Amino acid sequence: MPREFPRAYRVGEQLHRELARLIHDTVKDPRVGMVTVVDVAMSRDLAYAKVYFTVIGDDETARASEAGLNRAAKFLRSEVGRRIQMRGVPELRFIYDDTQQKGARVDALIDAAIKEDSRRDNE
């Protein structure tokens, strides 16, 4: 028997696909860099969507992209409404996801600890 997915999950996945296309094709704000939509978390009532994204660059680029995307949120919401058949389109809020940077930092710390241990063992 196939697993049933809640409506919020299905709508979030559809929003994910559409927003990725829209951001790439239509957002012309120079602050918005190379953005990748990572996840869309929907509220249970489908009124709000938190859109998590990553961007190539440093923290300043990420903050600028977040500001640009949140400024374009109303435009993106109207465009999503034209493309998706829904009664109401959720309000969009863009949030920078720094999980990959944190993971890379932890990996670097682990590698440094392993190198330090092997150096001590060799002495």
Summary of the structure (lengths in Angstrom):
residues: 123
radius of gyration: 19.2
end to end distance: 60.0
largest distance: 69.3
contacts: 318
relative contact order: 0.16
helix: 55%
strand: 18%
